[in-house]
Amino acid sequence: MSTDVGLRAIETRLAAVTLVAAIVFAPLETIATVQMFGAAHGIFHPGFFGSTVGVILLAAGAVRSLLVRPRRAPALMCASHAWWTGVGWHSVGLRYQYWSEGRELFYGPIDLWGVAVAALLATAIFAASAYLVVKFETADA
């Protein structure tokens, strides 16, 4: 198996995971936002707007990567993973600050630890996609 074929296989798997993440995250984020802020306030909250744009970016990056097969196109998907990682760690930080001030988290301890695990997963996926971008950009060099 050539290196390019192996990298394409990794990219295809990452694209599939990214698409599933977008499909799973969108309704979960919507439900959590409505539960925490109410429908009217939650849907128009800047954080929800940012999540909506991010989900669109996740889907666009994954679809772009999948549609150009057998060629590789990891850059947009990598950008979506960077967003996912940044939002994940920001969410962990906010929850940790809230918890460390002695306040109760909306969903209990899973609200902190579940988000931390998701942020770690997003970080690993981002590292893999960044590797694919570097390999793609240096392939012709």
C-alpha positions as CSV (number, residue, x, y, z in Angstrom):
1,M,0.0,0.0,0.0
2,S,1.5,3.3,-1.0
3,T,1.8,6.1,1.5
4,D,-0.8,8.3,-0.3
5,V,-3.3,5.5,-0.2
6,G,-2.7,4.9,3.5
7,L,-3.1,8.6,4.3
8,R,-6.3,8.7,2.2
9,A,-7.6,5.8,4.2
10,I,-6.9,7.6,7.5
11,E,-8.5,10.8,6.1
12,T,-11.6,8.9,5.1
13,R,-11.9,7.5,8.6
14,L,-11.4,10.9,10.1
15,A,-14.0,12.4,7.8
16,A,-16.5,9.7,8.8
17,V,-15.9,10.3,12.5
18,T,-16.2,14.1,11.9
19,L,-19.5,13.7,10.1
20,V,-20.9,11.4,12.9
21,A,-19.7,14.0,15.4
22,A,-21.5,16.8,13.7
23,I,-24.7,14.7,13.4
24,V,-24.5,13.7,17.1
25,F,-23.4,17.1,18.5
26,A,-26.0,19.2,16.7
27,P,-29.1,17.8,18.5
28,L,-27.3,17.3,21.8
29,E,-26.2,21.0,21.8
30,T,-29.7,22.1,20.8
31,I,-31.3,20.1,23.6
32,A,-28.8,21.3,26.2
33,T,-29.1,24.9,25.1
34,V,-32.9,24.8,25.3
35,Q,-32.9,23.1,28.7
36,M,-30.4,25.5,30.2
37,F,-31.6,28.8,28.6
38,G,-35.1,28.1,27.3
39,A,-36.0,28.0,23.6
40,A,-36.3,31.7,22.9
41,H,-33.1,32.7,24.8
42,G,-31.0,29.7,24.0
43,I,-31.5,29.6,20.2
44,F,-30.5,33.3,20.0
45,H,-27.5,32.9,22.5
46,P,-24.1,33.8,20.9
47,G,-22.7,30.5,22.1
48,F,-25.4,28.6,20.3
49,F,-24.7,30.6,17.2
50,G,-21.0,29.7,17.5
51,S,-21.9,26.0,17.9
52,T,-24.2,26.1,14.8
53,V,-21.4,27.6,12.7
54,G,-19.0,25.0,14.1
55,V,-21.3,22.1,13.2
56,I,-21.6,23.5,9.7
57,L,-17.8,23.7,9.5
58,L,-17.5,20.1,10.8
59,A,-20.0,18.8,8.2
60,A,-18.4,20.9,5.4
61,G,-14.9,19.7,6.2
62,A,-16.0,16.1,6.3
63,V,-18.1,16.2,3.1
64,R,-15.3,18.1,1.2
65,S,-12.8,15.4,2.2
66,L,-15.2,12.6,1.2
67,L,-16.2,14.1,-2.1
68,V,-12.7,14.5,-3.5
69,R,-11.8,10.9,-3.1
70,P,-9.5,9.3,-4.2
71,R,-7.6,12.6,-3.9
72,R,-6.8,14.1,-0.4
73,A,-8.2,17.3,1.0
74,P,-7.6,17.5,4.7
75,A,-7.3,21.2,5.2
76,L,-11.0,22.3,5.8
77,M,-11.6,19.2,7.9
78,C,-8.5,20.1,10.0
79,A,-9.8,23.7,10.4
80,S,-13.1,22.1,11.7
81,H,-11.1,20.0,14.2
82,A,-9.2,23.1,15.4
83,W,-12.6,24.7,16.1
84,W,-13.9,21.6,17.8
85,T,-10.8,21.4,20.0
86,G,-10.8,25.1,20.9
87,V,-14.5,25.0,21.8
88,G,-14.0,21.8,23.8
89,W,-11.3,23.2,26.0
90,H,-13.0,26.5,26.4
91,S,-16.1,24.6,27.6
92,V,-14.0,22.6,30.0
93,G,-12.5,25.8,31.4
94,L,-15.8,27.5,31.9
95,R,-17.3,24.4,33.6
96,Y,-14.2,24.0,35.8
97,Q,-14.3,27.7,36.9
98,Y,-18.0,27.4,37.7
99,W,-17.5,24.2,39.7
100,S,-14.4,25.5,41.5
101,E,-16.5,28.5,42.7
102,G,-18.7,26.0,44.5
103,R,-21.6,26.2,42.1
104,E,-23.5,23.1,40.9
105,L,-23.1,22.2,37.2
106,F,-26.4,21.9,35.3
107,Y,-25.9,18.2,34.5
108,G,-23.8,17.3,37.6
109,P,-20.2,15.9,37.4
110,I,-20.7,14.5,33.9
111,D,-21.0,18.1,32.8
112,L,-17.3,18.6,33.5
113,W,-15.8,15.1,33.0
114,G,-17.8,14.3,29.9
115,V,-16.8,17.5,28.2
116,A,-13.2,17.0,29.2
117,V,-13.2,13.5,27.6
118,A,-14.8,14.9,24.5
119,A,-12.1,17.7,24.4
120,L,-9.3,15.1,24.7
121,L,-10.9,13.1,21.9
122,A,-11.2,16.3,19.8
123,T,-7.5,17.1,20.5
124,A,-6.4,13.7,19.3
125,I,-8.5,14.0,16.1
126,F,-7.1,17.5,15.5
127,A,-3.6,16.2,15.9
128,A,-4.3,13.4,13.3
129,S,-5.8,15.8,10.8
130,A,-3.0,18.3,11.3
131,Y,-0.6,15.5,10.5
132,L,-2.5,14.8,7.4
133,V,-2.3,18.4,6.3
134,V,1.4,18.5,6.9
135,K,1.9,15.3,4.9
136,F,-0.3,16.7,2.1
137,E,1.5,20.0,1.9
138,T,5.0,18.3,1.9
139,A,4.1,15.6,-0.6
140,D,5.2,17.6,-3.6
141,A,8.1,19.4,-1.9
